[in-house]
Amino acid sequence: MSNLKSYTSIIHNIGTFLTGDLAAPLVDADTLVSVGGMITYVGQAVDVDFSTADLVIDAKQSTVMPGLIDNHTHPTLGEYSPRSGNHNWIWHSLQGGVTTMISAGEVHVPGLPTDRVGTIAMAIAAQRSFSNARPCGVKMEAGAPLLNDEFSDQDFAEMVAQGINQLGEVGIGPVKSVSRAAELVKMARKHGMTSITHTGGPSISTSQRMGAEEILEIAPDIIGHINGGYTALAPSQIRCLCEGCLGALEIVHNGNEFAAVTTLNYAREMNQLDRIVIGTDSPAGCGVPALGMLRAIALLSSFGDVPPEKAVCFATGNTAKVRKLNRGVLKVGREADILIACGPLGGAEPSVLGSFSSGDLPSITSVLIDGRLVVRQSRNSPPPSVTPEITLRN
């Protein structure tokens, strides 16, 4: 097998190229090359040498897009979720095109520590576990500690030094004072940590209702599940958050669909679609939506009347920017996490973009992570209308 540093993948005969970049979501390119897990070329096949490639995929005029980034998950360790009784939920999400997951707190760990030392230790253990063993190749950005009243500035500095870059949901856990939570979030931000709030009614016993007043005081980087997780705020409070907070507006599959479209409409009115990010908020009491990210894109494209190539950016480039990740956009120098997709067999619309616009889901025909093929044909998305031709030389 070729060394990972030189492993070369070529995808050619691309019909529609979705970049994941909201500023330029569609480009005229029929070929993508990655070497050593990084994108090295986007352009036309005539300029590419195919002779040394380890993997060649003829996309058969289908669609290429970035791997999806689920901005809101609740992992434990490995793939088991005691919350949903599911032992392979990450694999199922990969079949739905998810190549990166972000932890919003390991809140479903049995006996989750609530003391200061235990909370820090749990976050580091989760981060190390998923860094050392990526289930199915999926990149889980784990280790998201819930706030603790005893946290100090030095604690945040130490966590960042240990690779902890994000907080768990503010509004879940032992810190009940909003002013103290705001103080701790500000402290964490000083060290480069990204913050996210719980929003809306309580979801589990350790969570509390978080309304617009509380969230505005905390001033998070991301307003988590602004459409509820499960229970949404009133439209007037959603508008207040859209207008009064500078944070990203996270819409989740496991939330209120009416509130999701309401949030989208407010963001569009303000010409701030770059603030929209998508997650699933899973595993949760309503289970694991394996196709939840695709369904959220379809919801916002169809009912929300957003061009589908832009809706895809909500689940890719927008999230990568907020989370400071070098993926989610198909450009030279980015990590080669890539989906190949086509319209579903028997669908009303023959293309991926048409499927999203009409509320249908596309078929995921190939998934690459770091330029390596990890899924040939999704087991969970609809059957394909087009099958890529895959040649593995090494």
C-alpha positions, 0 to 999 in steps of 0.5 A: 500500500502506498505511503499515506504521505504520497497516496494520490486520489483523483476524482474526474468526470464531475458533473456538478462541483459544490465547494462548500464555500458560501461566497462561491458555492459552485465552480466550473471544475471536472477533476479533483486531486488529493495527495497525502490526504490534502487537496492539491488540484481543482480544475480540468482533467486535461491538466492531470497525470493519471498514471501514478494515482492510487485511487481513480474515481470516474464520477460519471457526471455526478456531484462532488461536495465536501464531507458533512460536518455535524456541529452538534453531537454527544459522544461517550467513548467509541460508538456506544450511546447509552442514551439511545442504546445504539452501538454503531451510531457513528457508522450510520452517520458516515453512511449519511455523508458525515465525515466530521463530528463535533462534541457539544459535551460528553453528557451521556457518559454513565457517571459523568464527573461533575467535580473540577478535576473529574470534568477536566480528566473526562474531557482529556480522556474523550479527546485522546480516545477519539484521536487515537481511534477514529470510528470508521475513519470519522473525525470526532472533535471530542473533549467538550467539558461542561462548565464548572464553578471552580474552573480557573483561568489556569484550568482553561489554559491547561485544557487548551494545552492538552488539545481541548478546543471547545466547551460543552453546552453552556446551560447543562451541568452544575453552573446555574448562575448566568453571570458566572457562566458568562464569566467562564465563557469569556475566560475560555475564549481568551484561550481560544476555546469555542463556546456553545449554549443550550437554547430553549427548554430543558432536554435532560435533567441537568439542563435548564431553560435558556432564553434570549436574555440568558444567552445574550448575557453569555454571548456564545460563539454558537447559539446551540440548537436555536430551533430547540433541542427539543423545545424551541423559544418563541419566534420573538426570542429567536429574532432577538438572538439573531439580531442581538448576538453575534454568534453562529446560529445552529439549526439541528435536525432534532429540533423544531422545524418551524423554528428552523425555517424561522431562524433561516428567514431572519438570517436571510433578512439580515443578509447573514446566511454565513452564520447558519450552521447545521447539526443533529443534536444526537444521540438523543432521546429521539434516537440517531438520525443517520440521514439527519444532516442531509434532511436538514439541508433538504428542509432549509433548501425546500421549505426555506427556499435557499439555493441548495448549493448554499444550503450545503455550505451550512453543513460544511464551510460555514461550520469549518470556519466557526470551528477553525477546521481546515476542511469543509471546503473543496479547495487546494490546501484543505483536507480531502474529506469528500462526498460523491452523490447523485439523484436518487433512483426514481426521484422526481428530480434527477440531480442532487441539487434538484433533490434537495430543492424538492425535499428529497435526499440524494444517494451518497455513492462514495465517501472519502476521508483524507483522500481514502475511500471509506464508503463505496455506496451508502447503506442508508441513503436512497439507491443511486441513479448513477454509480461511479467507476472506482479503480483502486491500484493500491 
